[in-house]
């Protein structure tokens, strides 16, 4: 079997592969680029594996006039830059000793050893410069079946790096068979090592959860996380049930990960997931809207069209209720509405805190009346004109 695509035939990829091959070394594209090409998914970066040592890669790049940066030199990685694109070139290696998310590695000359240290079989796929796929661990069959399977013993892979628990669920959401179950051996291993998740940085957890919840349908993966205790370990109080209802309401449209996070409920996850200030603010507004009873037009006015849509979908999914008739049109109408009363309309009769309180009272009345009162009516309401 062969892979193809601009990512493989472009001058940069061929320059790096050719540089190594002409010097007598093995060189393969590896991992995500091969996996995604086989799935027909976009390839965003190209990693290259070789039996050339890092010092040799640096030396050859210099002779070829290519910029080379020792980005992960101790672990065998040199980044070669061609036409502004970076290619991570990593020497075949195998783990000698692991320390959670870190490992002491030794360089290898055998591709099979390099494959054996990777996380999932679908990531242990290699491609030569002509696109020929090399599959040392049976990853091609797993990829074709959309089956996420750990390389070798799942317990050993997780013990090496417990972030692989989250990656397992994220990969199932992104690449797994939506109609198929999750690998039982992998699930059992994830369940056995749930306690290790406490040692992960919040940045890492947040990054994985963003990617998982942004997948086309993360509901089965999140439901499995709930069953084995992973969801509770990461987000105490969260529940997976509303997520499947939200996916159905989205109707196949791309889902916003923050909207999906909002449906999981539980205490504020901003710290647990290292949300940005803007993300935390929007999530709080979504939670308030889910628990409130604002009509679609009011939500459109208060939150805008995008966040208002998120709020309505999340509320319906969380409460198990249908979306209101005509909600899109009402939401758009609210988002386009402009409160007609201005501070200058109430001065000099009012100023300071009383002015602010009057404007808020008038705005609440205007919203309750479906934006009908005009400037004069609102001014009369406040000032008694």
C-alpha positions in Angstrom: 0.0 0.0 0.0 1.1 3.5 -0.7 0.2 7.0 0.5 0.3 10.1 -1.5 -0.2 13.9 -1.2 1.5 17.2 -1.5 2.9 16.8 2.0 5.0 13.8 0.7 5.9 15.0 -2.8 6.7 18.6 -1.8 10.3 19.9 -2.1 10.8 20.1 1.7 9.9 16.5 2.5 11.8 15.1 -0.4 14.8 17.2 0.4 15.1 15.9 3.9 14.3 12.3 3.0 16.7 12.5 0.0 19.5 14.0 2.1 19.4 11.0 4.5 19.0 8.4 1.8 21.9 9.6 -0.3 24.1 9.3 2.7 23.1 5.6 3.1 20.6 6.1 6.0 17.1 4.9 6.4 14.5 7.7 6.4 10.7 7.4 6.8 7.8 9.7 7.3 6.1 8.5 10.5 3.0 8.9 12.7 0.3 11.4 12.1 1.2 12.3 8.6 0.9 8.7 7.4 -2.1 8.0 9.5 -4.0 11.0 8.3 -3.0 10.5 4.7 -4.4 7.0 4.8 -7.6 8.3 6.4 -8.0 11.1 3.8 -7.6 13.7 6.6 -5.5 16.8 6.4 -1.8 16.5 7.1 -0.6 19.4 9.1 3.0 18.4 9.8 5.5 15.8 8.7 7.7 13.9 11.2 10.6 11.8 10.0 12.3 8.8 11.6 15.9 7.8 10.7 18.7 5.5 11.9 21.1 8.5 11.6 22.3 9.9 14.9 21.4 13.5 15.8 24.9 14.7 15.3 25.0 13.2 11.9 21.7 14.8 10.9 23.0 18.2 12.0 26.2 17.7 10.0 24.4 16.5 6.9 21.9 19.4 7.1 24.8 21.8 7.2 26.5 20.3 4.2 23.2 20.5 2.3 22.8 24.2 3.2 19.7 23.5 5.3 18.8 25.2 8.6 18.9 22.7 11.4 17.9 23.4 15.1 18.6 20.8 17.8 15.1 21.2 19.3 15.1 17.9 21.2 18.7 16.9 20.8 19.0 14.8 24.0 16.0 12.7 22.8 17.2 12.5 19.2 15.2 15.2 17.6 16.6 17.8 15.1 14.3 20.2 13.3 15.2 20.9 9.7 13.7 24.0 8.2 13.0 24.0 4.4 11.2 27.0 2.8 9.9 28.1 6.2 8.5 24.6 7.1 9.9 22.6 10.0 10.5 18.9 9.7 11.2 17.0 13.0 13.8 14.4 12.3 14.2 11.9 15.1 16.6 9.0 15.5 15.2 5.5 16.0 15.1 5.0 19.7 13.7 2.8 22.5 13.0 3.6 26.1 15.5 2.5 28.7 13.7 3.9 31.7 10.5 5.9 32.1 9.5 8.6 34.6 5.8 9.4 34.1 5.8 11.7 31.1 9.6 11.5 30.7 11.9 8.8 29.6 15.6 8.0 29.3 16.0 6.7 25.8 18.7 4.9 23.8 19.2 5.3 20.1 18.4 2.2 18.0 19.2 1.1 14.5 16.0 -1.1 14.1 12.7 0.4 13.0 10.8 -2.3 14.9 12.3 -1.0 18.2 11.3 2.5 17.3 7.7 1.3 16.5 7.5 -0.6 19.8 7.9 2.6 21.9 5.0 4.4 20.2 1.5 4.8 21.8 -1.0 3.4 19.4 -0.6 1.0 16.5 -2.1 3.5 14.0 0.7 5.9 15.0 3.4 3.2 14.3 3.0 3.5 10.5 5.9 4.6 8.4 6.2 5.7 4.7 9.2 5.7 2.4 9.9 8.6 0.1 7.8 6.9 -2.7 4.8 6.5 -0.4 5.2 2.8 0.3 3.8 2.1 3.8 5.8 0.1 6.3 3.7 -1.5 9.0 5.8 -3.3 11.6 3.0 -3.8 14.2 -0.2 -4.4 12.3 -1.4 -0.8 12.6 -2.8 -0.7 9.1 -5.5 -3.2 10.0 -6.4 -1.3 13.1 -6.5 1.9 11.1 -8.8 0.4 8.5 -11.0 -0.9 11.2 -10.9 2.5 13.0 -9.7 0.6 16.1 -7.6 2.4 18.7 -5.2 -0.1 20.1 -2.1 0.4 22.3 1.2 -0.9 21.1 2.0 -4.0 23.1 0.9 -4.1 26.7 -1.5 -1.2 27.4 -0.5 -1.2 31.1 3.1 -0.7 30.2 2.3 2.1 27.7 0.2 4.0 30.2 2.8 3.5 33.0 5.3 5.1 30.7 3.1 8.2 30.1 -0.4 8.5 31.8 -1.4 11.2 29.3 -2.0 8.3 27.0 -5.2 7.6 28.9 -6.6 10.9 27.6 -5.1 10.4 24.2 -6.8 7.0 24.0 -10.2 8.5 24.4 -9.4 11.5 22.2 -8.1 9.3 19.4 -11.3 7.2 19.6 -13.3 10.4 19.3 -11.3 11.6 16.4 -10.4 8.4 14.5 -12.3 5.5 16.0 -15.3 3.7 14.6 -18.3 5.7 16.0 -20.4 2.5 15.8 -17.8 0.3 17.4 -16.9 -0.1 21.0 -13.6 0.8 22.6 -10.9 -1.8 22.9 -11.6 -3.7 26.1 -8.0 -4.3 27.0 -7.2 -0.6 26.6 -10.3 0.3 28.7 -9.2 -2.0 31.5 -5.7 -0.6 31.5 -7.0 3.0 31.6 -9.3 2.1 34.5 -6.4 0.5 36.4 -4.3 3.7 36.2 -6.9 6.4 36.8 -5.1 7.5 39.9 -2.1 8.5 37.8 -4.1 11.3 36.2 -3.7 13.4 39.3 0.0 13.9 38.3 -0.8 15.5 35.0 -0.4 19.2 34.5 -3.7 21.1 34.0 -2.3 22.5 30.7 -1.9 19.0 29.3 -5.4 17.9 30.5 -7.0 21.1 29.1 -5.3 20.6 25.7 -6.5 17.0 25.4 -10.0 17.8 26.5 -10.2 20.6 24.0 -9.3 18.3 21.2 -11.5 15.5 22.4 -14.6 17.7 22.7 -14.0 19.2 19.3 -14.1 15.8 17.6 -17.1 15.1 15.4 -18.8 12.9 18.0 -17.0 12.7 21.4 -20.1 11.3 23.2 -19.2 7.6 23.2 -15.7 8.3 24.4 -16.8 10.6 27.2 -19.5 8.1 28.2 -16.7 5.5 28.5 -14.6 7.9 30.5 -17.5 8.3 32.9 -18.0 4.5 33.3 -14.4 3.8 34.3 -13.9 6.9 36.5 -11.7 9.1 34.2 -14.3 11.8 33.9 -14.8 12.1 37.6 -11.1 12.2 38.1 -10.7 15.1 35.7 -14.1 17.0 36.2 -15.8 16.0 39.5 -19.5 16.3 39.2 -19.6 16.2 35.4 -22.1 13.9 33.6 -21.8 12.5 30.1 -25.5 12.0 29.4 -26.4 15.5 28.1 -23.5 15.4 25.6 -25.1 12.8 23.4 -28.3 14.8 23.3 -26.3 17.9 22.3 -24.6 16.0 19.5 -28.0 15.0 18.1 -29.2 18.6 18.3 -26.1 19.8 16.5 -27.3 17.7 13.5 -23.8 17.0 12.2 -22.7 20.6 12.2 -19.3 21.3 13.7 -19.5 21.4 17.4 -17.9 24.1 19.6 -15.9 22.3 22.4 -16.8 24.9 25.0 -20.5 24.5 24.4 -20.0 20.7 24.8 -18.0 21.3 28.0 -20.9 23.4 29.3 -23.3 20.4 28.9 -21.2 18.2 31.1 -22.1 20.3 34.2 -20.4 20.1 37.5 -18.3 22.8 39.3 -16.4 25.4 37.3 -13.6 23.6 35.5 -11.7 26.7 34.6 -8.7 25.9 36.8 -8.8 22.1 36.2 -8.5 22.7 32.5 -6.5 26.0 32.5 -9.1 27.9 30.6 -8.2 31.4 29.4 -10.1 34.3 30.9 -12.2 34.6 27.8 -13.1 30.9 27.9 -13.9 31.0 31.6 -16.1 34.1 31.0 -18.0 32.5 28.2 -18.4 29.2 30.1 -19.9 31.0 33.1 -22.3 32.8 30.8 -23.3 29.5 29.2 -23.9 27.9 32.6 -26.0 30.9 33.7 -28.1 30.6 30.5 -28.5 26.9 30.9 -30.0 27.4 34.4 -32.0 30.5 33.4 -35.2 30.9 31.4 -34.4 33.7 29.0 -36.2 33.4 25.7 -34.2 33.0 22.4 -34.5 36.7 21.5 -33.2 37.8 25.0 -30.3 35.4 24.7 -29.4 36.7 21.3 -29.4 40.3 22.7 -27.4 39.4 25.8 -24.9 36.9 24.3 -24.8 37.5 20.6 -25.7 35.1 17.9 -22.9 32.6 18.3 -22.9 32.3 22.1 -26.7 32.5 22.2 -26.9 29.5 19.9 -24.5 27.6 22.1 -26.6 28.5 25.2 -29.9 27.4 23.6 -28.5 24.1 22.3 -26.7 23.4 25.7 -29.9 24.2 27.6 -32.1 21.9 25.5 -29.5 19.1 25.8 -29.1 19.5 29.6 -32.8 19.9 30.4 -33.8 17.3 27.8 -36.3 19.7 26.2 -36.9 20.5 22.5 -35.7 23.7 21.0 -38.4 26.4 20.8 -40.1 26.9 17.5 -38.5 29.7 15.4 -35.6 30.0 17.8 -33.1 30.9 15.1 -35.1 33.8 13.8 -35.8 35.0 17.4 -32.1 34.7 18.3 -31.1 36.7 15.2 -33.7 39.3 16.0 -32.4 39.7 19.5 -28.7 39.8 18.4 -29.6 42.6 15.9 -31.5 44.7 18.5 -30.1 47.9 19.9 -31.2 49.3 23.2 -32.6 52.7 22.2 -32.1 54.6 25.5 -28.8 56.4 26.2 -27.5 58.0 29.4 -27.8 61.4 27.7 -31.6 60.8 27.5 -31.9 60.8 31.2 -29.6 63.7 32.2 -29.5 66.0 33.9 -32.5 64.6 35.7 -30.4 61.6 36.8 -26.7 61.1 37.3 -24.3 58.7 39.0 -25.6 55.4 40.5 -29.2 56.3 40.1 -28.6 56.8 36.4 -27.0 53.4 36.0 -29.9 51.8 38.0 -32.5 53.5 35.9 -30.9 52.3 32.6 -30.7 48.8 33.9 -34.4 48.9 34.9 -35.4 50.3 31.5 -33.3 47.7 29.7 -34.9 44.9 31.6 -38.4 46.2 30.8 -37.5 46.6 27.1 -36.3 43.0 26.9 -39.3 41.7 28.8 -41.5 43.6 26.3 -39.7 41.9 23.4 -37.8 45.1 22.4 -41.1 46.9 21.6 -40.8 50.2 23.7 -39.1 53.0 21.9 -36.8 55.7 23.3 -39.7 58.0 24.3 -41.6 55.2 26.0 -38.6 54.1 28.0 -37.7 57.7 29.0 -41.3 58.2 30.2 -41.1 55.0 32.2 -38.0 56.1 34.0 -38.7 59.8 34.4 -42.5 59.7 34.6 -42.8 62.1 31.6 
